[in-house]
Amino acid sequence: VAFRRHGPQRQWTKYLTGLRQSLDTYLTGAQAAQWAAARDRKEAVGAAFKADEQYRDRRPLTSDQIDYASGDVVHLYGLYDALHLVSRDTWRRVLQFSQNRVNDSCKPLHLS
């Protein structure tokens, strides 16, 4: 979860907290337990990514790779619900940052 201040001069991104830390912090109960198990599996697959540069390029994807890729996404609804409990100003900044990231990703690389 992050936001970037935009104005006449573009400034560095200020991170409130990263996705992993946000999931660790804001998910509770069964969602937190499911995320903890997914996080542990992601760490194991992440080690394979680091050990073998071609690991990400192999097709078809293994079930571990698919679980790794979807590991964060399946928990975003719970995080979304939890973040509605933070202040309106923080939530507005998070939404604005997200929109800015989408806009930046659509620009040619030399303009980013």
Secondary structure in CASP SS format (residue, H / E / C, confidence):
PFRMAT SS
TARGET T0000
AUTHOR 0000-0000-0000
METHOD secondary structure of the structure
MODEL  1
V C 1.00
A E 1.00
F E 1.00
R C 1.00
R C 1.00
H C 1.00
G C 1.00
P C 1.00
Q C 1.00
R C 1.00
Q C 1.00
W C 1.00
T C 1.00
K E 1.00
Y E 1.00
L C 1.00
T C 1.00
G C 1.00
L H 1.00
R H 1.00
Q H 1.00
S H 1.00
L H 1.00
D H 1.00
T H 1.00
Y H 1.00
L C 1.00
T C 1.00
G H 1.00
A H 1.00
Q H 1.00
A H 1.00
A H 1.00
Q H 1.00
W H 1.00
A H 1.00
A H 1.00
A H 1.00
R H 1.00
D H 1.00
R H 1.00
K H 1.00
E H 1.00
A H 1.00
V H 1.00
G H 1.00
A H 1.00
A H 1.00
F H 1.00
K H 1.00
A H 1.00
D C 1.00
E C 1.00
Q C 1.00
Y H 1.00
R H 1.00
D H 1.00
R C 1.00
R C 1.00
P C 1.00
L C 1.00
T C 1.00
S H 1.00
D H 1.00
Q H 1.00
I H 1.00
D H 1.00
Y H 1.00
A H 1.00
S H 1.00
G C 1.00
D C 1.00
V H 1.00
V H 1.00
H H 1.00
L H 1.00
Y H 1.00
G H 1.00
L H 1.00
Y H 1.00
D H 1.00
A H 1.00
L H 1.00
H C 1.00
L C 1.00
V C 1.00
S C 1.00
R H 1.00
D H 1.00
T H 1.00
W H 1.00
R H 1.00
R H 1.00
V H 1.00
L H 1.00
Q H 1.00
F H 1.00
S H 1.00
Q H 1.00
N H 1.00
R H 1.00
V H 1.00
N H 1.00
D H 1.00
S H 1.00
C C 1.00
K C 1.00
P C 1.00
L H 1.00
H H 1.00
L H 1.00
S C 1.00
END
